[in-house]
């Protein structure tokens, strides 16, 4: 058995690529690792092709981690045993289909004016208050939280609680384990009550939409709806929240990229896509899979019952797929990246996250001329307590 490298994956210096992950990539597409929490060692797959195989091959199961103390980065497992994120097809297909109905391209296009309106309102407040302002608190956190809470029709008074509880669930600090457990229980109880209310009173929100099964489909149970809503609130306050700050930081510290955006605004979607590929918005790995039988992967034999982690961050830097992968190159030939996952666990709300990012960046840089960092870049403080990569505060002036 190959030696297992101890991998805390705690690197958090600006948005530089984790050197420990780069070292593992250099050793080969499949290596052996041990994470900070959990019972066992795991295989780590870092090549684009290897990650694609693991995430699409039914011989690798997410559901098989349920009930096991699987290798992970957080003291408390983030997902509930009933979560969509630890289901395999065909069971997961029904839940994903229920959620995906709300996030089609046409549905998100319909939401975009409301997202832009909220972005304008948040920037209005920044402008009225005057510089300096913390972009993380003023825009990056409230815009995605407002959007997903509005879709679920969470009362306005409860929305700050949603943000606080999801942040507590993402912690990697061992001393915060009980806080994370309590946060997950509180969110589960909250959405159980909200689902019961929507069953009774109806509504025009996402929970009601997901509860309405299409012809021939088995309706979702109350438990399934509650866990699905919890999953959406967690993901809704994750990727877009980090990436609004990360992309703004990158544009504020890369004058060439900012000039490109301002000179050719029609190229913003392509620029955002390349930044999503390039920026390591999280640390390490997520939820592993278990090999259900012996599988040969990238020349390595993985035995039945062994844990397998994939790194989407590493796959996004695979030189076999992305030429000069460490460069931000808007001119590169477009190729799908893995920032939103791949296969059966690709993020169902990725279209919404992209719409939020585009609205935030467009409104921010259009409305606040001369936008700049209010402190030297080297003085920014970066998150060290969760699985994510982002500046804890992002002071800006204009």
Secondary structure, DSSP 8 states (H G I E B T S, - for coil): ----EE------STT---HHHHHHHHH-SEEEEE-SBSSS-EEEE-SHHHHHHHHH-TTEESGGGTTS---BSSSS-SS-TT-GGG--TTHHHHHHHHHHGGGSHHHHHHHHHHHHHHHHHHHHHHHHH-SSEEHIIIIIHHHHHHHHHHHHT--GGGHHHHHHHHHHHTB--GGGHHHHHHHHHHHHHHHHHHHHHHHHH--SSHHHHHHS--TTS----HHHHHHHHHHHHHHHTTHHHHHHHHHHHHHHH-HHHHHHHHH-GGGHHHHHHHHHHH---B-S----EEESS-EEETTEEE-TT-EEEE-HHHHTT-TTTSTTTTS--TTS------TT--GGGS-TTHHHHHHHHHHHHHHHHHHSTT-EESS-GGG--B--SBSB--BS--EEE-
